[in-house]
Amino acid sequence: MIPGRPPAGRLLPVLLLAAWLIPSGPAAAGGQRPAPKLRTLVHDQPALDRLMGKHLLSLQWISWRRFGTVEITDDRGLLVIKGEQRARRGDDYLKIDGIILEVGKRFFRFEGTIVTRVSYINEGKPCRRRGRFVFRITGKRKYWRLKQRDNPCDVAADYVDIYFARPR
């Protein structure tokens, strides 16, 4: 460890994001995003296989019966996550958007944005979280749940779940 520098493990997600976002080389000049220099770190291939594609998505304040969808795609080795759930009535929603930094047997770590809007939480204003988050499987659950569930904008716990189940 070098004094004044963060531990190497804390720097990796920042480097992953920078490599993905900063254009370089001839393709950048042409307006297309270049291939990412770094890839999502995968510890378990079956976990990656389960994670890829479209899944059901929910925030309990909106509904556990009417789901949204989230899709995990591979952008030349870097996994991208994007999805939303919208209330049947009203303007409540959940949105998730970012890149997946790491996939383990019972978790995945991503960097990006989660935005929730629930009429009776945070005075009905959108709550935006930006940073690094972990979704994990606990017990015999059939979904990944957001570990950082405390709503930073109000006194509430947000259960953001991504289900193994696929939309029909």
Secondary structure as the mmCIF struct_conf table of DSSP 4:
data_model
#
loop_
_struct_conf.conf_type_id
_struct_conf.id
_struct_conf.beg_label_comp_id
_struct_conf.beg_label_asym_id
_struct_conf.beg_label_seq_id
_struct_conf.end_label_comp_id
_struct_conf.end_label_asym_id
_struct_conf.end_label_seq_id
TURN_TY1_P TURN_TY1_P1 PRO A 3 GLY A 4
BEND BEND1 ARG A 5 ARG A 5
HELX_RH_AL_P HELX_RH_AL_P1 ALA A 8 LEU A 21
BEND BEND2 ILE A 22 ILE A 22
HELX_RH_AL_P HELX_RH_AL_P2 GLY A 25 ALA A 29
TURN_TY1_P TURN_TY1_P2 GLY A 30 GLY A 31
BEND BEND3 GLN A 32 GLN A 32
HELX_LH_PP_P HELX_LH_PP_P1 ARG A 33 PRO A 36
BEND BEND4 LYS A 37 LEU A 38
STRN STRN1 LEU A 41 VAL A 42
BEND BEND5 HIS A 43 HIS A 43
HELX_RH_AL_P HELX_RH_AL_P3 GLN A 45 LEU A 51
BEND BEND6 MET A 52 MET A 52
STRN STRN2 GLY A 53 LEU A 59
TURN_TY1_P TURN_TY1_P3 GLN A 60 ILE A 62
BEND BEND7 TRP A 64 ARG A 66
STRN STRN3 GLY A 68 ASP A 75
TURN_TY1_P TURN_TY1_P4 ARG A 76 GLY A 77
STRN STRN4 LEU A 78 ARG A 86
BEND BEND8 ARG A 88 ASP A 91
STRN STRN5 TYR A 93 GLY A 104
TURN_TY1_P TURN_TY1_P5 LYS A 105 ARG A 106
STRN STRN6 PHE A 107 ARG A 117
TURN_TY1_P TURN_TY1_P6 SER A 119 TYR A 120
BEND BEND9 ILE A 121 ILE A 121
HELX_RH_3T_P HELX_RH_3T_P1 ASN A 122 GLY A 124
STRN STRN7 CYS A 127 ARG A 136
TURN_TY1_P TURN_TY1_P7 GLY A 139 LYS A 140
BEND BEND10 LYS A 142 LYS A 142
STRN STRN8 TYR A 143 LEU A 146
BEND BEND11 LYS A 147 LYS A 147
STRN STRN9 ASP A 150 ASP A 150
TURN_TY1_P TURN_TY1_P8 PRO A 152 CYS A 153
BEND BEND12 ASP A 154 VAL A 155
STRN STRN10 ALA A 157 ALA A 157
STRN STRN11 VAL A 160 TYR A 163
BEND BEND13 PHE A 164 ALA A 165
HELX_LH_PP_P HELX_LH_PP_P2 ARG A 166 PRO A 167
#
